[in-house]
Structures are given as structure tokens and as C-alpha cells.
Amino acid sequence: MDIRRVSFDHPDAVKLNDQVQAEYHVRYGDGGDATPLDPSDFDPPNGVYLIAYDESDTPVATGGWRAQDANDEGNLDGDAELKRMYVVDAMRGRGLARRMLTALEEDARSAGRRRMVLETGTEQPEAIALYTSSGYEPCGKFGYYRFHESSRCFAKPL
């Protein structure tokens, strides 16, 4: 697997983002994740967006982080917010999500971020299992979905 840094509006990122949004729609029955995101959110040193490519140069996994500091949505100074973690269906169960998560944590740590935070939902038990097995613990709710019953927030010191 080849992990590459790309822009959030790179054609492969757009393609995978469309796929993850479609999966959110299936799981939650709405229009996907409505969290406001801007491509510049993922520009180093305040973030990064990564895509993993397989041996045939096909994009198969994605994820990013963006810097967050204390704000009225519940973030703390030094937070790196994990966004758009996704592995295409045909490649699941091969450890790609864990490798992507590790790469994102290392990048955020190198950028001086102190804590990785993420929001997921009750209809994504696989994600919750990945994060808790990777050292993430429940934390105070933050972000766009902080008032939703199905929202679950996790954090891990970097």
C-alpha cells in the first residue's frame, strides 16, 4: 500500500468522499455527513489528507486531520480532528484503516498537535471498535453532531 498526501479536492479524494457519503446515507438515512469542510482545512501544517493506493494505483482508503483549537463546538487547544476515514468495501479487513490511522496520528503529532479527536456514530460499530482498540477513549462531545443522540466522540493523547 502506498500512502500519498493529496489535497482534499483531488479527484481521487472527491471520488472516495462521495463513496463515504453514500455509506453514511445508507447507515443513517440522511444526506451524509453535513460537517462543514473546506479543502484548506487539510493544508499542512494545519492538517493533512491522505489516500492509500493499492498495487494497481487504485485509491482504496482515505483519511485526514484538521487542526482545531478551543472553540464553541467543544474542541480544546491542540486538537487534531480526524475526518473522512474510509476504506473501500472490497479492501476491508486487511488492516488498511489501522495503517491510515497510524499515519494520520504520526503526522498530527509531528505538526505539534496534542490530542487526536474524532466523532463517529452508533451505526458504525466497526469504526468504534477500531478506535477503541487503538487507544481512543470516550470524551466530551464536540463538533457539528455534538447534540445528536447517535453521536459518539473519542480522543487519544498524541
Secondary structure, 3 states (H helix, E strand, C coil): CEEEEECCCCHHHHHHHHHHHHHHHHHHCCCCCCCCCCHHHHCCCCEEEEEEECCCCCEEEEEEEEEECCCCCCCCCCEEEEEEEEECHHHCCCCHHHHHHHHHHHHHHHCCCCEEEEEEECCCHHHHHHHHHCCCEECCCCCCCCCCCCEEEEEEEC
